[in-house]
Structure formats: structure tokens, C-alpha cells
Amino acid sequence: MSSQLYTNYFFDEPAFNTHDGGYVPLVVNPAPEKPLTIPPLLKPDKETATDIWYTVTAQAGETQILPGAPTKTWGFSASLLGKTIVYPVGKHIHVTLQNHLPELTTFHWHGLSVSGPYVDGGCHAPVYPGEAKHIDFTLDQPAATTWLHAHPCPSTAEQVWHGLATMVLVTDQHKSALPLPKTYGVDDIPVVLQDRRFHENNQWDYRADYDPDGVQGPTAMINGTVNPVFDVTTQKLRLRLLDGANRREWRLHLSDDLPFTQIAGDSSLLPEPVRLNKLMLTCAERAEIVIDFKDYHDGDVVTMYSDDVPILKFRIHTFKPDNTQLPAHLLTIHAPKVAADTPVRKIVMSGMDESVMLDGKKFNMQRIDATQPMGEAQYWDITNNNSKDGGMVHPFHVHGTQFLVISRNGKAPYPNEHGYKDTVGVNPGETVRILVRFDLPGVYMYHCHIIEHEDGGMMAQIQSYDPSKPMPHYHLMDMDTLMNAFAKERGIKPEELWMAGMDSYAKMNMKM
């Protein structure tokens, strides 16, 4: 491992969300400190040597987040967020998707290499109230920290805001064999970073907080906990960080400028560990870091901050010395070859507020915007044409695959971007080249992961196909069917329906 310590956030400071006109700064909520909630692991319904079965239920509930009235929340097999799901690479996985919510939802496996559009769980795979659907797949991808979230365009943002997001850990023998902290809940900890505004009686009001550039709240909520404290009982602690917020970027650092080591990004281990004392995550990005508390003692407290606001405290207890060393090499990356005659795909993210678009168009559920043969590697150039003065970082996400970041404006990617990823932040005025290959057929979305931007139309669809077979036809959900279903479930007329993203289309005089 290199001894170099990186001491900046890499991204362009003028584009940080702190400069947004609608920026909502974090403040410390007056609620008392509470132990950090550690989501339990979802137990399989059944498991054999070759197969594993799960049931995942989208459900409504109430959660005691602040003193006083409980908050009405949604979750996956839990009242808020969800139980952590573990998927072993190579096993055949069967999942029953149950919807116990009052309205339709979808189950999007963000970061999994699964077929689209139905297993992938985007907007074309609705599960209606009271319904159960069954999917199955076998994973062939590196071990990673991925996640599950709702994706029913144009209500993705509101449903994630209600709480429909949970971690999914992909495991394999290689990663499990490395000398990394790996006892879930003890020294291997999920950390879902979100923010909320609490209204009267501790309730959330998405429409009151709505901003087409992304909904934010002043209260940090970590694994659904406000003012969390984690009791550290081991010298080394592995955090699986997920930016699960609708809009907020998290600029993380520890008290005493304590360095930490990043070992993994979105979709895999990094090739080599990277030492940092500052880490910025854009929406939907993940990072696994290892903190070494060797210089701290029983009774000490180490605090994690986002910018200058404390969001998570680590209370140190007596621990056994741990002299294990992180491997200097973690993962060998096998970049697929791009044929010399393969054209570069050009994608442009443009606009702010209601004007957001991808390649000069807003998303249409029935339109296939691009095609790519299965197994064929292609370079994609992702350009953010916002200006550096007043623009924002747009996190770009591709469903159904893991890509490699090749360059930023023709220069090397950030030091912690050399593993496989599925989401990459693109600075204003910047072009990020990524290397993309789909190994399964299907229709997949690609979009900005500021969730209000994808609901507002900064999204498109690509079809991956087997060139040796006729191009398959997929039944794609249409917006009228989806909107009529939502209206019926809410007991109102379609013309009375309001959903995140609708204003963006209406103000641009466009049809969804």
C-alpha cells in the first residue's frame, strides 16, 4: 500500500452542493444521542449448496426516530430502510418480492449484474399492492456493497424518501479470505447516510420539502438514527458507506484528522488500498473504509463529520491489539478490450431544476435511446455541460453492469476510482470516460442519481442484446398506465395526481 495520504475531496469545490441556491445546511438536532441502529441480516427462507431463497417485503410502518411521536416510514422487511441482504456469488438466488404498501412500487437492485428490465427492477417492473412477484438470478461479479431501492418513475425520489432503501452485500471467496474486518455488526458496519426534515409531530412531508434539484433536510440520519453513537470494541473498524440521500453530497472526515484507508468503491475492492483523511461521496456512491483506532484508549471518542457537522460518534472501549496488515494488493482488474472500430458513445447531462435532460431529451418510458451488443466493451464519454459557476456535480449511474473509470477530461481518474463502479460523479464542464460492457441482455436505464433529476427526466434507456439472435421485444410500462394506477391507489382522479418530476415535464411543456 502506498504511504501517500490524500487530504482533499478530489471534486471541484465550486460545484459542491454548499453553493446551491437551495442548499439546506446540516445542523445538529437537539434529540439525545442514541446507539447506531445496525440493521439485522435478512434470514433466507431456505438454502442449499446451490440455491438460496429470500422474501423481501415492501411495507409501511412507524419508527421511533425522535422523542415524541413516531415517524410514519416505509422499509424493506422493516419499518424503515431494511434488513441487510447477503447474496453469495455463484449461488442461484430466488427472491419473492411482496408489496404490502398502499401503492405500487418496484425493487431495483442497484449494482447487481442482473437481466433487465424486469429482474433489474426499474420502472418496468411494478409490483402492485397486495401482489407478490418472483425473480431469480445467479451473480457473476466481484464482491461489493450494493443496495436495493424503489424505482417507480416518476415517484422514485418520494419512495426512497419514505425509506425504501437497504444494503445488499455481494460476497465471494476472494474477498472473504482477505484479512479484513468481517464480523457484521461488530467490526463490519453498514452506514447509510441520509438527511431529513421533520415537520409537525415528527412527520416527513415530501411535497413541502420538494426541490427539483433534489430534496434535502437539515437533520443527518445514519441507518435511520439521529445523533448516533457506535461502541467500538475492536482496534480496526470497517465501514460500508452508502450515500443513500436524494441529493446531499457527504464530505466525510474524522476528528483529529485521523486517516483511514479506502479498500473498496461501488462495485468491487480497489486494486490497492488508498489512504485518505477526507472522502466525498455523491448520491448513490459507496465506499468501504477501514479505520485503525490503535492510538485511542477506553473512554475516547472519535467523531465523523460531514463538512463541519458531527454525524456519527465512535465511543472507544478496551480492545485487543490487532497487528494484521491490509494487503498491498486487493484485486486484479481485468479491463475488457475495446475494438479499434468501436465508436465512443457520447452522453450529455444538461440543465438544472426543471430543465434537466439527457442528450437534449427528457426520459420516455417507451423509448429505447441506445443499443449495445452483449459482451462488447465500449467507451462512454459522460459530459456535464453545467457551467462551473453555479453548476453541480451530477452522479451518473448505469443499471445492470459495473464499469471502469478511464479518465477525467483526459487525465487519470481520482485515486480511489480504480475499481469497478456503477456510479460516478461528473464535475461541471467535465467529461468522464468510462468503459462499459453488458454481460446480460435486457433494457437498462442510465441516469443522474440526484433522484429528483432522474424523476425530472435526466434519464435514458439502453438495450443490450445478443447479436446472434433476433432482437427481443420487451413490454415496457407506459406512463399513462402507471399514472392511472397511482391515482386509483390514492383514491383520486388522474388529473389530481402530483408526483415528483411531473412539474419538470409540465414546465418544459413535455409529455412524460
Phi, psi and omega in degrees: 000134178297145177278355182296135178249121178270130189238022176224172185271001178073309185293164183286117184302321179299343181261001178302150182295347177296343180264358178298144173298328181260018183301135176248107181290146173289143172226156180284121178291143181287000180298151178293156176295149179222154173300139177301127175292127174253110182302135175292157174285139176287125181280136176295149172291325182196152178211137173236185179294336185243340187227158175214140184239136177228156166238126178241125186243122171278123188215155175264152179194193174231142184228133178277092182264314179243161173302146181102218185293140173292154181267134176287125188221166173237156178198175176257108182056030179196166181286334182215137184057250179173172173284142180288131183256138179243123179244113176283134175297136176096335177279148175278124189251129178245129181230128170265123181258113181250139177245107175255016177277167177280357179216166183295155175212177172226165182239097181264125181267086186288113179105354179267140173274088179230164183289150177242160006264353192277313179290320179304327171084028173284206188289348182270007184234057183291143170243118187276161181305133180080000184261155171230137176235158183237133175231158174211151184195163173235129184272136173227083184200166179293154172301143186195164169265107179245189180205164178246132173211159177293150182211047181268083181308138000260040179242019179302311185299315183293322181287323174295319178299324176294337177130005185278079178202133177207158182281147175230117183260118175268125185242148173215169185293325181299307183293322181295333183276346182285152180282071179243152172303131187214014177267105186301132178086348180248298177234009178228102197238126171285140180224099180267117186263116179219171178218148182214157167250130179260124181263200184305137180059031175066025182263157174266145179225092186298316184294323178295328182267358191300135174218125183297342176268009175119130182278133178230159174224157185279352184252121175289139180228112186251116188054032181079009182249135175261133182056056186280151174231133176245131179275114183271123181239005179229154182294323182246140184229130177256124178250129174260099186270134176229123169280094181263016181279157176292321186225327195291136166273146179245120176253101194260139172204163184250156175301154184065014186051036182301123177290157174218170185239123175274127181249343183208155174248215184302306198238008178185171165299156168283157176300317177225150176298151179234126180270132183220161160233007173217140181216125175251130175246129171269170188306130176082352177289152175234156175208136171257127179234154175242126177253134178251116182263029188300332183266009181248161187227167180310126180100343178288157177230129173248133185246136171266134179244152161247120195053241182249019184251124178292133181237342183202129180252140176249112181267117188276133173243171178300134179224159176284142176301142181231106183261008178297146180250141173294139178300145176290335178234128184253320186206136174270123181268126178252092182287128178293149180278140177256124179298144186299331183266009180279121180292153176276128178281128181255125181230132183239122172264125186226158170089171175219168177051227184285348186272006184297139179210165172239122182055039175075011180227155169267157183300138172231124186297335184266358187257129170267118187270339183200162174227155178208128180297140173304139175079355180263119179281138179223148169275135172244130173258113183258115182250133172257108185267013168301150175280155178294335177270100178092001177273183181222160172286125176256117176281122185258127184236140174242130176286151163075010181203170170239136182243170174249136176276119185267317184198161172237113185050040177081357179254171184300147174294173178299154185300334181260024180243022186266002172265187176285141180225166170231354180219135179221132176282133181243120181290157174303137179073011185250149170243122177254123177268128177237156180250116190239135172218134174259130180259355180229154178280158174149178174256126184232147176268153166223141192191167167290139181258014156290111200295326176295333177290318178293319175297328181277001171115001178276067187203151178212178183228141176235142176252122173266136187217158175273112185293347179274357183233160175300146180297120182287158176251132178249141173282113182256131178304141174254154187295324181297316179299316181295314182293321178296323179294315178299316181298315180298317181293331180269358176071034180228171176281149180306324182289346178268356186285133170237130177220153178306134178098336183297322180297326182296321177287315183297317182288341175264005180056045180238154178264140180287000000 
